[in-house]
Amino acid sequence: MRLNTVLRLIVLALIITAVYFAFLRNPGRHAKINHQETRNSAESRARENLDIPLHPVHDRSRTRRSTQSLEADSGLSCSSEYFAQWAEPVAGTCEVRMKDGYPFPDPHCTPGGINPSVTVEVLRDRRWRTRTVRNCDNSEAQKHVAYRWYEIQKPRINSNQNQVCELDHLVPLELGGADGLGNIWPQCGPDAVALKERYFKQKDRVENYLAEEVKSGHMELSTAQRGIASGWTQYLPAANRWCQDSGRC
């Protein structure tokens, strides 16, 4: 009886030793096997469902090549030509003017202007994006000086639903507007309305409407540029109708 017990203990010890050497001494091998199995399973699922890429990657190099190609083909450059002679204003000397309940920039401080290299052909080009010329004449940080010109306190929180001000291009980039400081002003308020009803969002509708009119050939680019600089609200009723009819607000 005792001999049988001893034999059983010896057999059990041998089994434990075998398990130890087979598994515990080489965990990396089994981890590698498990990882390979998981990868093979993922690849199998990906092959079964071809609509889902196994390794989705955004090809930024393709976007850069497209932009560089546009610049080379069209002679696109970064330059600013203003509608009036302009010099950088002294802090506190500019005033936002209200007309019919909407704000307009001081024409002496923000006359507006264009980038002459952005033509109708460029705007119609599928490769065109406003980021191609955004912040090319002045950086985003440099544009904040416009708050001081207009003696407006820059909002501490100014994003998403809490956005109340926008450093606005008077002639928008999507209409070939200049990126220089003579085309920049702080468009703020009103506070007690939904975001979509703030002044800069309403002006966005005008910009989108005019860009569509220009690209479709219904309006000359120079007419749209001069018109929005002299009084953007003159297009607001038509922009609101276009926005509602097209559903592109």
Protein Blocks (a to p, Z undefined) as FASTA:
>chain_A
ZZmmmmmmmmmmmmmmmmmmmmmmmmmlmmmmmmmmmmmmmmmmmmmmmmbcfbdcddfk
lmmmmmmmmmmmnopacddddfbdcddddehiaccddeehiacddfklmnopadfklcfk
lmmpmkbcfklmgoklbcfklmmmmmmmnopacdfbdghjllcbdcddfbafklopafbf
klgccdedjfkbcfklpmklmmmmmmmmmmmmmmnopacfklmmmmmmnomklmmmmmmm
mmmmnopZZ
